[in-house]
Amino acid sequence: TVFNLMNAKGRVAVCGCISSYNDVQASLGPRLQPAIVAKRLRVQGFLITDFADHYPEARKQLEEWVQTGQLRYDECLVEGFERLPWALVSLFTGDHIGKLNVKVA
């Protein structure tokens, strides 16, 4: 695992658990504790709301980067309510690039 490749006293930020939100039972994946303990790693979870007080500053900076071209993003616009099923499926199949929007009106 990546934990075995970490430097001693390394840090890992973990945000969210989207891959397991809908799990019915606990995952049987690899156990990371031995590498975490042996390398004395720091693993800390966080939520985006932990930084809510920084939203105005971040939005201003991100808008500036988009305007100057330092930050680019892709969007996929799907038009028509009848294409909604395709749009939903594409969230899980990777058939779209970037932010997915569905225009229904």
Gaussian input, Z-matrix of N, CA and C with variables (Angstrom, degrees):
# hf/3-21g

backbone

0 1
 N
 C     1     B1
 C     2     B2     1     A1
 N     3     B3     2     A2     1     D1
 C     4     B4     3     A3     2     D2
 C     5     B5     4     A4     3     D3
 N     6     B6     5     A5     4     D4
 C     7     B7     6     A6     5     D5
 C     8     B8     7     A7     6     D6
 N     9     B9     8     A8     7     D7
 C    10    B10     9     A9     8     D8
 C    11    B11    10    A10     9     D9
 N    12    B12    11    A11    10    D10
 C    13    B13    12    A12    11    D11
 C    14    B14    13    A13    12    D12
 N    15    B15    14    A14    13    D13
 C    16    B16    15    A15    14    D14
 C    17    B17    16    A16    15    D15
 N    18    B18    17    A17    16    D16
 C    19    B19    18    A18    17    D17
 C    20    B20    19    A19    18    D18
 N    21    B21    20    A20    19    D19
 C    22    B22    21    A21    20    D20
 C    23    B23    22    A22    21    D21
 N    24    B24    23    A23    22    D22
 C    25    B25    24    A24    23    D23
 C    26    B26    25    A25    24    D24
 N    27    B27    26    A26    25    D25
 C    28    B28    27    A27    26    D26
 C    29    B29    28    A28    27    D27
 N    30    B30    29    A29    28    D28
 C    31    B31    30    A30    29    D29
 C    32    B32    31    A31    30    D30
 N    33    B33    32    A32    31    D31
 C    34    B34    33    A33    32    D32
 C    35    B35    34    A34    33    D33
 N    36    B36    35    A35    34    D34
 C    37    B37    36    A36    35    D35
 C    38    B38    37    A37    36    D36
 N    39    B39    38    A38    37    D37
 C    40    B40    39    A39    38    D38
 C    41    B41    40    A40    39    D39
 N    42    B42    41    A41    40    D40
 C    43    B43    42    A42    41    D41
 C    44    B44    43    A43    42    D42
 N    45    B45    44    A44    43    D43
 C    46    B46    45    A45    44    D44
 C    47    B47    46    A46    45    D45
 N    48    B48    47    A47    46    D46
 C    49    B49    48    A48    47    D47
 C    50    B50    49    A49    48    D48
 N    51    B51    50    A50    49    D49
 C    52    B52    51    A51    50    D50
 C    53    B53    52    A52    51    D51
 N    54    B54    53    A53    52    D52
 C    55    B55    54    A54    53    D53
 C    56    B56    55    A55    54    D54
 N    57    B57    56    A56    55    D55
 C    58    B58    57    A57    56    D56
 C    59    B59    58    A58    57    D57
 N    60    B60    59    A59    58    D58
 C    61    B61    60    A60    59    D59
 C    62    B62    61    A61    60    D60
 N    63    B63    62    A62    61    D61
 C    64    B64    63    A63    62    D62
 C    65    B65    64    A64    63    D63
 N    66    B66    65    A65    64    D64
 C    67    B67    66    A66    65    D65
 C    68    B68    67    A67    66    D66
 N    69    B69    68    A68    67    D67
 C    70    B70    69    A69    68    D68
 C    71    B71    70    A70    69    D69
 N    72    B72    71    A71    70    D70
 C    73    B73    72    A72    71    D71
 C    74    B74    73    A73    72    D72
 N    75    B75    74    A74    73    D73
 C    76    B76    75    A75    74    D74
 C    77    B77    76    A76    75    D75
 N    78    B78    77    A77    76    D76
 C    79    B79    78    A78    77    D77
 C    80    B80    79    A79    78    D78
 N    81    B81    80    A80    79    D79
 C    82    B82    81    A81    80    D80
 C    83    B83    82    A82    81    D81
 N    84    B84    83    A83    82    D82
 C    85    B85    84    A84    83    D83
 C    86    B86    85    A85    84    D84
 N    87    B87    86    A86    85    D85
 C    88    B88    87    A87    86    D86
 C    89    B89    88    A88    87    D87
 N    90    B90    89    A89    88    D88
 C    91    B91    90    A90    89    D89
 C    92    B92    91    A91    90    D90
 N    93    B93    92    A92    91    D91
 C    94    B94    93    A93    92    D92
 C    95    B95    94    A94    93    D93
 N    96    B96    95    A95    94    D94
 C    97    B97    96    A96    95    D95
 C    98    B98    97    A97    96    D96
 N    99    B99    98    A98    97    D97
 C   100   B100    99    A99    98    D98
 C   101   B101   100   A100    99    D99
 N   102   B102   101   A101   100   D100
 C   103   B103   102   A102   101   D101
 C   104   B104   103   A103   102   D102
 N   105   B105   104   A104   103   D103
 C   106   B106   105   A105   104   D104
 C   107   B107   106   A106   105   D105
 N   108   B108   107   A107   106   D106
 C   109   B109   108   A108   107   D107
 C   110   B110   109   A109   108   D108
 N   111   B111   110   A110   109   D109
 C   112   B112   111   A111   110   D110
 C   113   B113   112   A112   111   D111
 N   114   B114   113   A113   112   D112
 C   115   B115   114   A114   113   D113
 C   116   B116   115   A115   114   D114
 N   117   B117   116   A116   115   D115
 C   118   B118   117   A117   116   D116
 C   119   B119   118   A118   117   D117
 N   120   B120   119   A119   118   D118
 C   121   B121   120   A120   119   D119
 C   122   B122   121   A121   120   D120
 N   123   B123   122   A122   121   D121
 C   124   B124   123   A123   122   D122
 C   125   B125   124   A124   123   D123
 N   126   B126   125   A125   124   D124
 C   127   B127   126   A126   125   D125
 C   128   B128   127   A127   126   D126
 N   129   B129   128   A128   127   D127
 C   130   B130   129   A129   128   D128
 C   131   B131   130   A130   129   D129
 N   132   B132   131   A131   130   D130
 C   133   B133   132   A132   131   D131
 C   134   B134   133   A133   132   D132
 N   135   B135   134   A134   133   D133
 C   136   B136   135   A135   134   D134
 C   137   B137   136   A136   135   D135
 N   138   B138   137   A137   136   D136
 C   139   B139   138   A138   137   D137
 C   140   B140   139   A139   138   D138
 N   141   B141   140   A140   139   D139
 C   142   B142   141   A141   140   D140
 C   143   B143   142   A142   141   D141
 N   144   B144   143   A143   142   D142
 C   145   B145   144   A144   143   D143
 C   146   B146   145   A145   144   D144
 N   147   B147   146   A146   145   D145
 C   148   B148   147   A147   146   D146
 C   149   B149   148   A148   147   D147
 N   150   B150   149   A149   148   D148
 C   151   B151   150   A150   149   D149
 C   152   B152   151   A151   150   D150
 N   153   B153   152   A152   151   D151
 C   154   B154   153   A153   152   D152
 C   155   B155   154   A154   153   D153
 N   156   B156   155   A155   154   D154
 C   157   B157   156   A156   155   D155
 C   158   B158   157   A157   156   D156
 N   159   B159   158   A158   157   D157
 C   160   B160   159   A159   158   D158
 C   161   B161   160   A160   159   D159
 N   162   B162   161   A161   160   D160
 C   163   B163   162   A162   161   D161
 C   164   B164   163   A163   162   D162
 N   165   B165   164   A164   163   D163
 C   166   B166   165   A165   164   D164
 C   167   B167   166   A166   165   D165
 N   168   B168   167   A167   166   D166
 C   169   B169   168   A168   167   D167
 C   170   B170   169   A169   168   D168
 N   171   B171   170   A170   169   D169
 C   172   B172   171   A171   170   D170
 C   173   B173   172   A172   171   D171
 N   174   B174   173   A173   172   D172
 C   175   B175   174   A174   173   D173
 C   176   B176   175   A175   174   D174
 N   177   B177   176   A176   175   D175
 C   178   B178   177   A177   176   D176
 C   179   B179   178   A178   177   D177
 N   180   B180   179   A179   178   D178
 C   181   B181   180   A180   179   D179
 C   182   B182   181   A181   180   D180
 N   183   B183   182   A182   181   D181
 C   184   B184   183   A183   182   D182
 C   185   B185   184   A184   183   D183
 N   186   B186   185   A185   184   D184
 C   187   B187   186   A186   185   D185
 C   188   B188   187   A187   186   D186
 N   189   B189   188   A188   187   D187
 C   190   B190   189   A189   188   D188
 C   191   B191   190   A190   189   D189
 N   192   B192   191   A191   190   D190
 C   193   B193   192   A192   191   D191
 C   194   B194   193   A193   192   D192
 N   195   B195   194   A194   193   D193
 C   196   B196   195   A195   194   D194
 C   197   B197   196   A196   195   D195
 N   198   B198   197   A197   196   D196
 C   199   B199   198   A198   197   D197
 C   200   B200   199   A199   198   D198
 N   201   B201   200   A200   199   D199
 C   202   B202   201   A201   200   D200
 C   203   B203   202   A202   201   D201
 N   204   B204   203   A203   202   D202
 C   205   B205   204   A204   203   D203
 C   206   B206   205   A205   204   D204
 N   207   B207   206   A206   205   D205
 C   208   B208   207   A207   206   D206
 C   209   B209   208   A208   207   D207
 N   210   B210   209   A209   208   D208
 C   211   B211   210   A210   209   D209
 C   212   B212   211   A211   210   D210
 N   213   B213   212   A212   211   D211
 C   214   B214   213   A213   212   D212
 C   215   B215   214   A214   213   D213
 N   216   B216   215   A215   214   D214
 C   217   B217   216   A216   215   D215
 C   218   B218   217   A217   216   D216
 N   219   B219   218   A218   217   D217
 C   220   B220   219   A219   218   D218
 C   221   B221   220   A220   219   D219
 N   222   B222   221   A221   220   D220
 C   223   B223   222   A222   221   D221
 C   224   B224   223   A223   222   D222
 N   225   B225   224   A224   223   D223
 C   226   B226   225   A225   224   D224
 C   227   B227   226   A226   225   D225
 N   228   B228   227   A227   226   D226
 C   229   B229   228   A228   227   D227
 C   230   B230   229   A229   228   D228
 N   231   B231   230   A230   229   D229
 C   232   B232   231   A231   230   D230
 C   233   B233   232   A232   231   D231
 N   234   B234   233   A233   232   D232
 C   235   B235   234   A234   233   D233
 C   236   B236   235   A235   234   D234
 N   237   B237   236   A236   235   D235
 C   238   B238   237   A237   236   D236
 C   239   B239   238   A238   237   D237
 N   240   B240   239   A239   238   D238
 C   241   B241   240   A240   239   D239
 C   242   B242   241   A241   240   D240
 N   243   B243   242   A242   241   D241
 C   244   B244   243   A243   242   D242
 C   245   B245   244   A244   243   D243
 N   246   B246   245   A245   244   D244
 C   247   B247   246   A246   245   D245
 C   248   B248   247   A247   246   D246
 N   249   B249   248   A248   247   D247
 C   250   B250   249   A249   248   D248
 C   251   B251   250   A250   249   D249
 N   252   B252   251   A251   250   D250
 C   253   B253   252   A252   251   D251
 C   254   B254   253   A253   252   D252
 N   255   B255   254   A254   253   D253
 C   256   B256   255   A255   254   D254
 C   257   B257   256   A256   255   D255
 N   258   B258   257   A257   256   D256
 C   259   B259   258   A258   257   D257
 C   260   B260   259   A259   258   D258
 N   261   B261   260   A260   259   D259
 C   262   B262   261   A261   260   D260
 C   263   B263   262   A262   261   D261
 N   264   B264   263   A263   262   D262
 C   265   B265   264   A264   263   D263
 C   266   B266   265   A265   264   D264
 N   267   B267   266   A266   265   D265
 C   268   B268   267   A267   266   D266
 C   269   B269   268   A268   267   D267
 N   270   B270   269   A269   268   D268
 C   271   B271   270   A270   269   D269
 C   272   B272   271   A271   270   D270
 N   273   B273   272   A272   271   D271
 C   274   B274   273   A273   272   D272
 C   275   B275   274   A274   273   D273
 N   276   B276   275   A275   274   D274
 C   277   B277   276   A276   275   D275
 C   278   B278   277   A277   276   D276
 N   279   B279   278   A278   277   D277
 C   280   B280   279   A279   278   D278
 C   281   B281   280   A280   279   D279
 N   282   B282   281   A281   280   D280
 C   283   B283   282   A282   281   D281
 C   284   B284   283   A283   282   D282
 N   285   B285   284   A284   283   D283
 C   286   B286   285   A285   284   D284
 C   287   B287   286   A286   285   D285
 N   288   B288   287   A287   286   D286
 C   289   B289   288   A288   287   D287
 C   290   B290   289   A289   288   D288
 N   291   B291   290   A290   289   D289
 C   292   B292   291   A291   290   D290
 C   293   B293   292   A292   291   D291
 N   294   B294   293   A293   292   D292
 C   295   B295   294   A294   293   D293
 C   296   B296   295   A295   294   D294
 N   297   B297   296   A296   295   D295
 C   298   B298   297   A297   296   D296
 C   299   B299   298   A298   297   D297
 N   300   B300   299   A299   298   D298
 C   301   B301   300   A300   299   D299
 C   302   B302   301   A301   300   D300
 N   303   B303   302   A302   301   D301
 C   304   B304   303   A303   302   D302
 C   305   B305   304   A304   303   D303
 N   306   B306   305   A305   304   D304
 C   307   B307   306   A306   305   D305
 C   308   B308   307   A307   306   D306
 N   309   B309   308   A308   307   D307
 C   310   B310   309   A309   308   D308
 C   311   B311   310   A310   309   D309
 N   312   B312   311   A311   310   D310
 C   313   B313   312   A312   311   D311
 C   314   B314   313   A313   312   D312

   B1=1.4621
   B2=1.5127
   B3=1.3087
   B4=1.4551
   B5=1.5261
   B6=1.3177
   B7=1.4623
   B8=1.5226
   B9=1.3091
   B10=1.4659
   B11=1.5230
   B12=1.3212
   B13=1.4572
   B14=1.5212
   B15=1.3248
   B16=1.4627
   B17=1.5233
   B18=1.3258
   B19=1.4609
   B20=1.5231
   B21=1.3165
   B22=1.4623
   B23=1.5251
   B24=1.2962
   B25=1.4627
   B26=1.5365
   B27=1.3327
   B28=1.4609
   B29=1.5194
   B30=1.3218
   B31=1.4638
   B32=1.5223
   B33=1.3191
   B34=1.4549
   B35=1.5202
   B36=1.3254
   B37=1.4664
   B38=1.5197
   B39=1.3139
   B40=1.4534
   B41=1.5191
   B42=1.3285
   B43=1.4656
   B44=1.5136
   B45=1.3153
   B46=1.4584
   B47=1.5168
   B48=1.3089
   B49=1.4700
   B50=1.5133
   B51=1.3354
   B52=1.4624
   B53=1.5194
   B54=1.3106
   B55=1.4675
   B56=1.5235
   B57=1.3197
   B58=1.4665
   B59=1.5264
   B60=1.3226
   B61=1.4618
   B62=1.5224
   B63=1.3197
   B64=1.4628
   B65=1.5246
   B66=1.3207
   B67=1.4591
   B68=1.5316
   B69=1.3248
   B70=1.4625
   B71=1.5235
   B72=1.3206
   B73=1.4601
   B74=1.5255
   B75=1.2970
   B76=1.4634
   B77=1.5260
   B78=1.3210
   B79=1.4573
   B80=1.5263
   B81=1.3198
   B82=1.4615
   B83=1.5236
   B84=1.3132
   B85=1.4604
   B86=1.5181
   B87=1.3340
   B88=1.4671
   B89=1.5249
   B90=1.2903
   B91=1.4652
   B92=1.5236
   B93=1.3102
   B94=1.4574
   B95=1.5257
   B96=1.3128
   B97=1.4618
   B98=1.5282
   B99=1.3316
   B100=1.4728
   B101=1.5337
   B102=1.3297
   B103=1.4652
   B104=1.5199
   B105=1.3352
   B106=1.4672
   B107=1.5244
   B108=1.3216
   B109=1.4643
   B110=1.5252
   B111=1.3347
   B112=1.4651
   B113=1.5229
   B114=1.3341
   B115=1.4641
   B116=1.5202
   B117=1.3278
   B118=1.4694
   B119=1.5348
   B120=1.3430
   B121=1.4534
   B122=1.5228
   B123=1.3075
   B124=1.4566
   B125=1.5252
   B126=1.3179
   B127=1.4513
   B128=1.5217
   B129=1.3105
   B130=1.4577
   B131=1.5199
   B132=1.3064
   B133=1.4500
   B134=1.5173
   B135=1.3275
   B136=1.4573
   B137=1.5135
   B138=1.3120
   B139=1.4575
   B140=1.5152
   B141=1.3108
   B142=1.4580
   B143=1.5260
   B144=1.3210
   B145=1.4666
   B146=1.5266
   B147=1.3199
   B148=1.4674
   B149=1.5259
   B150=1.3234
   B151=1.4530
   B152=1.5297
   B153=1.3212
   B154=1.4671
   B155=1.5209
   B156=1.3134
   B157=1.4654
   B158=1.5383
   B159=1.3253
   B160=1.4699
   B161=1.5337
   B162=1.3423
   B163=1.4644
   B164=1.5276
   B165=1.3439
   B166=1.4705
   B167=1.5304
   B168=1.3082
   B169=1.4695
   B170=1.5278
   B171=1.3254
   B172=1.4583
   B173=1.5251
   B174=1.3266
   B175=1.4674
   B176=1.5282
   B177=1.3267
   B178=1.4673
   B179=1.5293
   B180=1.3419
   B181=1.4603
   B182=1.5203
   B183=1.3274
   B184=1.4569
   B185=1.5251
   B186=1.3389
   B187=1.4677
   B188=1.5246
   B189=1.3267
   B190=1.4613
   B191=1.5241
   B192=1.3322
   B193=1.4603
   B194=1.5214
   B195=1.3407
   B196=1.4607
   B197=1.5282
   B198=1.3324
   B199=1.4641
   B200=1.5249
   B201=1.3321
   B202=1.4662
   B203=1.5289
   B204=1.3207
   B205=1.4557
   B206=1.5118
   B207=1.3342
   B208=1.4665
   B209=1.5290
   B210=1.3239
   B211=1.4681
   B212=1.5179
   B213=1.3274
   B214=1.4636
   B215=1.5174
   B216=1.3078
   B217=1.4562
   B218=1.5194
   B219=1.3057
   B220=1.4547
   B221=1.5182
   B222=1.3192
   B223=1.4580
   B224=1.5186
   B225=1.3069
   B226=1.4544
   B227=1.5227
   B228=1.3252
   B229=1.4590
   B230=1.5233
   B231=1.3231
   B232=1.4560
   B233=1.5229
   B234=1.3176
   B235=1.4630
   B236=1.5202
   B237=1.3361
   B238=1.4626
   B239=1.5149
   B240=1.3295
   B241=1.4659
   B242=1.5239
   B243=1.3322
   B244=1.4676
   B245=1.5330
   B246=1.3301
   B247=1.4704
   B248=1.5250
   B249=1.3409
   B250=1.4607
   B251=1.5303
   B252=1.3408
   B253=1.4764
   B254=1.5318
   B255=1.3473
   B256=1.4647
   B257=1.5245
   B258=1.3357
   B259=1.4600
   B260=1.5277
   B261=1.3153
   B262=1.4638
   B263=1.5240
   B264=1.3059
   B265=1.4666
   B266=1.5244
   B267=1.3264
   B268=1.4676
   B269=1.5214
   B270=1.3387
   B271=1.4670
   B272=1.5204
   B273=1.3269
   B274=1.4586
   B275=1.5252
   B276=1.3358
   B277=1.4671
   B278=1.5192
   B279=1.3290
   B280=1.4543
   B281=1.5158
   B282=1.3335
   B283=1.4628
   B284=1.5215
   B285=1.2973
   B286=1.4648
   B287=1.5269
   B288=1.3232
   B289=1.4602
   B290=1.5167
   B291=1.3172
   B292=1.4525
   B293=1.5186
   B294=1.3139
   B295=1.4542
   B296=1.5261
   B297=1.3162
   B298=1.4486
   B299=1.5258
   B300=1.3352
   B301=1.4552
   B302=1.5119
   B303=1.3403
   B304=1.4492
   B305=1.5270
   B306=1.3236
   B307=1.4680
   B308=1.5211
   B309=1.3509
   B310=1.4610
   B311=1.5164
   B312=1.3253
   B313=1.4706
   B314=1.5020
   A1=110.15
   A2=115.76
   A3=121.00
   A4=111.03
   A5=117.85
   A6=120.34
   A7=111.39
   A8=117.59
   A9=120.21
   A10=111.86
   A11=117.68
   A12=122.03
   A13=113.15
   A14=116.60
   A15=121.34
   A16=111.09
   A17=115.59
   A18=120.93
   A19=109.20
   A20=116.22
   A21=119.97
   A22=109.35
   A23=116.74
   A24=125.12
   A25=112.36
   A26=116.19
   A27=120.78
   A28=110.97
   A29=116.25
   A30=121.49
   A31=109.71
   A32=116.12
   A33=122.72
   A34=108.12
   A35=116.68
   A36=121.11
   A37=108.17
   A38=116.56
   A39=121.92
   A40=108.26
   A41=116.71
   A42=120.67
   A43=109.58
   A44=115.98
   A45=121.16
   A46=113.88
   A47=114.42
   A48=122.14
   A49=109.79
   A50=117.33
   A51=121.05
   A52=113.07
   A53=117.64
   A54=119.77
   A55=112.08
   A56=117.88
   A57=119.61
   A58=113.61
   A59=118.82
   A60=121.49
   A61=112.86
   A62=117.37
   A63=120.97
   A64=113.58
   A65=117.65
   A66=120.27
   A67=110.66
   A68=115.06
   A69=120.27
   A70=109.90
   A71=116.91
   A72=120.92
   A73=109.87
   A74=115.91
   A75=121.40
   A76=111.12
   A77=115.57
   A78=122.14
   A79=110.75
   A80=115.75
   A81=121.18
   A82=110.81
   A83=116.69
   A84=122.52
   A85=113.63
   A86=115.27
   A87=120.62
   A88=112.24
   A89=115.35
   A90=121.29
   A91=107.60
   A92=116.78
   A93=121.56
   A94=113.64
   A95=118.01
   A96=120.46
   A97=114.71
   A98=120.47
   A99=118.57
   A100=112.55
   A101=118.41
   A102=120.65
   A103=110.83
   A104=117.12
   A105=120.72
   A106=110.37
   A107=116.26
   A108=120.03
   A109=111.30
   A110=118.08
   A111=121.33
   A112=112.31
   A113=116.30
   A114=119.54
   A115=112.59
   A116=116.36
   A117=122.32
   A118=110.46
   A119=115.51
   A120=121.35
   A121=111.28
   A122=115.13
   A123=121.25
   A124=107.40
   A125=116.58
   A126=122.70
   A127=106.82
   A128=115.77
   A129=119.35
   A130=110.17
   A131=116.61
   A132=121.54
   A133=110.48
   A134=115.47
   A135=120.12
   A136=109.95
   A137=115.42
   A138=122.72
   A139=107.79
   A140=117.21
   A141=121.00
   A142=110.75
   A143=116.99
   A144=120.06
   A145=112.73
   A146=117.48
   A147=120.28
   A148=110.98
   A149=116.76
   A150=121.73
   A151=112.10
   A152=116.89
   A153=121.59
   A154=112.58
   A155=117.56
   A156=120.14
   A157=112.02
   A158=117.09
   A159=121.22
   A160=112.64
   A161=118.53
   A162=121.18
   A163=113.16
   A164=120.12
   A165=118.62
   A166=112.86
   A167=116.27
   A168=121.28
   A169=110.67
   A170=116.36
   A171=120.86
   A172=110.75
   A173=116.85
   A174=119.61
   A175=110.86
   A176=116.29
   A177=120.73
   A178=110.56
   A179=116.57
   A180=121.01
   A181=111.48
   A182=117.16
   A183=120.65
   A184=111.49
   A185=117.30
   A186=120.66
   A187=110.64
   A188=116.54
   A189=120.59
   A190=110.41
   A191=117.09
   A192=120.69
   A193=111.53
   A194=117.87
   A195=120.71
   A196=109.70
   A197=116.87
   A198=121.22
   A199=112.43
   A200=117.33
   A201=120.45
   A202=112.85
   A203=116.98
   A204=120.61
   A205=114.42
   A206=117.64
   A207=120.10
   A208=111.43
   A209=116.59
   A210=122.10
   A211=107.61
   A212=115.84
   A213=121.06
   A214=108.27
   A215=115.42
   A216=119.88
   A217=109.43
   A218=115.98
   A219=122.24
   A220=109.20
   A221=115.29
   A222=121.50
   A223=108.76
   A224=115.50
   A225=122.07
   A226=106.63
   A227=117.03
   A228=121.84
   A229=108.58
   A230=115.36
   A231=122.04
   A232=106.80
   A233=116.89
   A234=120.47
   A235=111.03
   A236=115.06
   A237=121.13
   A238=113.14
   A239=114.04
   A240=120.84
   A241=111.31
   A242=116.15
   A243=120.30
   A244=111.88
   A245=117.78
   A246=121.40
   A247=112.41
   A248=116.18
   A249=121.13
   A250=112.89
   A251=119.50
   A252=118.46
   A253=112.37
   A254=117.07
   A255=119.78
   A256=110.24
   A257=116.47
   A258=120.81
   A259=110.62
   A260=116.74
   A261=120.57
   A262=110.93
   A263=116.90
   A264=120.85
   A265=110.82
   A266=117.03
   A267=120.02
   A268=112.82
   A269=116.99
   A270=119.50
   A271=111.32
   A272=116.61
   A273=121.33
   A274=113.46
   A275=116.62
   A276=119.24
   A277=112.81
   A278=117.30
   A279=120.36
   A280=113.50
   A281=117.69
   A282=121.40
   A283=113.41
   A284=117.91
   A285=121.00
   A286=108.55
   A287=116.33
   A288=121.17
   A289=108.30
   A290=117.58
   A291=122.05
   A292=113.04
   A293=114.26
   A294=121.64
   A295=109.31
   A296=116.61
   A297=121.75
   A298=109.90
   A299=116.50
   A300=122.67
   A301=108.95
   A302=116.34
   A303=121.27
   A304=107.73
   A305=116.02
   A306=121.96
   A307=107.51
   A308=116.05
   A309=119.79
   A310=113.44
   A311=118.72
   A312=120.27
   A313=110.14
   D1=168.03
   D2=179.17
   D3=-62.04
   D4=-28.44
   D5=-179.89
   D6=-63.11
   D7=-31.72
   D8=177.96
   D9=-70.23
   D10=-20.58
   D11=179.84
   D12=-93.24
   D13=-4.11
   D14=-177.45
   D15=-71.68
   D16=149.33
   D17=172.24
   D18=-73.90
   D19=154.34
   D20=176.06
   D21=-57.60
   D22=138.39
   D23=-179.85
   D24=64.22
   D25=24.16
   D26=176.41
   D27=-69.71
   D28=167.48
   D29=-179.57
   D30=-125.89
   D31=143.31
   D32=178.79
   D33=-130.81
   D34=127.70
   D35=174.90
   D36=-99.26
   D37=133.30
   D38=-178.34
   D39=-124.24
   D40=121.17
   D41=-178.93
   D42=-121.27
   D43=115.66
   D44=175.15
   D45=75.85
   D46=173.01
   D47=-179.01
   D48=-142.68
   D49=40.49
   D50=-171.43
   D51=-54.62
   D52=-31.73
   D53=-177.27
   D54=-69.57
   D55=-15.11
   D56=-178.41
   D57=-120.47
   D58=6.19
   D59=-177.71
   D60=-54.96
   D61=-37.67
   D62=-175.15
   D63=-103.27
   D64=11.39
   D65=179.32
   D66=-63.76
   D67=137.64
   D68=177.24
   D69=-85.17
   D70=-32.91
   D71=177.53
   D72=-134.64
   D73=162.04
   D74=-176.80
   D75=-63.40
   D76=145.31
   D77=179.23
   D78=-68.95
   D79=148.84
   D80=177.81
   D81=-102.87
   D82=25.81
   D83=-176.51
   D84=-64.44
   D85=-177.17
   D86=-177.00
   D87=-63.36
   D88=150.07
   D89=178.06
   D90=-93.14
   D91=123.51
   D92=-172.82
   D93=-97.00
   D94=-12.18
   D95=-174.38
   D96=-55.63
   D97=-42.03
   D98=-179.54
   D99=-57.86
   D100=-45.04
   D101=179.57
   D102=-67.98
   D103=-38.71
   D104=179.35
   D105=-62.12
   D106=-44.20
   D107=-178.64
   D108=-71.97
   D109=-47.11
   D110=-176.70
   D111=-61.73
   D112=-35.70
   D113=-178.52
   D114=-97.78
   D115=2.38
   D116=177.43
   D117=53.94
   D118=47.89
   D119=-177.24
   D120=-80.41
   D121=156.91
   D122=174.44
   D123=-112.99
   D124=118.65
   D125=178.80
   D126=-117.32
   D127=121.28
   D128=-176.38
   D129=-132.20
   D130=126.50
   D131=177.08
   D132=-86.57
   D133=158.17
   D134=175.83
   D135=-156.23
   D136=161.56
   D137=174.65
   D138=-119.52
   D139=151.21
   D140=-178.83
   D141=-58.33
   D142=-31.33
   D143=-179.33
   D144=-67.88
   D145=-15.46
   D146=175.26
   D147=-62.36
   D148=-19.77
   D149=-175.93
   D150=-114.70
   D151=23.84
   D152=-176.80
   D153=-56.73
   D154=-33.58
   D155=-179.14
   D156=-69.17
   D157=-12.87
   D158=178.45
   D159=-97.75
   D160=-2.34
   D161=-175.93
   D162=-55.18
   D163=-49.75
   D164=-177.82
   D165=-59.18
   D166=-44.34
   D167=179.16
   D168=-63.63
   D169=-43.59
   D170=-179.04
   D171=-65.76
   D172=-42.93
   D173=-179.53
   D174=-61.22
   D175=-42.98
   D176=179.07
   D177=-60.47
   D178=-45.79
   D179=-179.21
   D180=-66.04
   D181=-43.71
   D182=-179.81
   D183=-64.27
   D184=-40.89
   D185=177.47
   D186=-61.18
   D187=-41.01
   D188=178.87
   D189=-62.69
   D190=-44.82
   D191=-179.88
   D192=-63.52
   D193=-38.00
   D194=177.80
   D195=-65.20
   D196=-44.47
   D197=-178.75
   D198=-63.89
   D199=-35.86
   D200=-179.01
   D201=-88.31
   D202=-4.11
   D203=179.61
   D204=83.76
   D205=4.47
   D206=178.19
   D207=-73.33
   D208=-21.43
   D209=178.10
   D210=-129.37
   D211=124.31
   D212=179.33
   D213=-120.01
   D214=153.35
   D215=176.95
   D216=-144.24
   D217=156.46
   D218=178.47
   D219=-109.57
   D220=148.39
   D221=176.21
   D222=-132.16
   D223=150.67
   D224=173.86
   D225=-123.85
   D226=116.72
   D227=179.99
   D228=-105.32
   D229=118.85
   D230=177.48
   D231=-106.00
   D232=125.80
   D233=-177.29
   D234=-104.74
   D235=130.29
   D236=174.81
   D237=107.62
   D238=132.38
   D239=178.92
   D240=-59.72
   D241=-32.81
   D242=-178.04
   D243=-66.50
   D244=-17.52
   D245=179.43
   D246=-92.58
   D247=0.48
   D248=-179.29
   D249=-56.96
   D250=-44.20
   D251=178.14
   D252=-57.74
   D253=-43.26
   D254=178.32
   D255=-60.63
   D256=-43.60
   D257=-178.87
   D258=-60.66
   D259=-43.98
   D260=179.70
   D261=-62.13
   D262=-47.79
   D263=179.72
   D264=-62.30
   D265=-37.48
   D266=-177.57
   D267=-64.91
   D268=-21.09
   D269=175.31
   D270=-61.28
   D271=-29.21
   D272=-174.85
   D273=-105.51
   D274=-11.86
   D275=-178.08
   D276=-106.26
   D277=-12.10
   D278=-179.34
   D279=77.17
   D280=21.81
   D281=-178.92
   D282=-78.61
   D283=2.67
   D284=176.98
   D285=-129.65
   D286=164.15
   D287=179.25
   D288=-120.97
   D289=131.46
   D290=176.26
   D291=81.14
   D292=-160.81
   D293=-179.50
   D294=-67.82
   D295=133.38
   D296=-178.54
   D297=-101.21
   D298=122.15
   D299=177.32
   D300=-121.04
   D301=142.11
   D302=176.28
   D303=-118.72
   D304=119.92
   D305=178.33
   D306=-96.69
   D307=115.63
   D308=-176.13
   D309=-107.85
   D310=-10.44
   D311=-179.65
   D312=-126.66

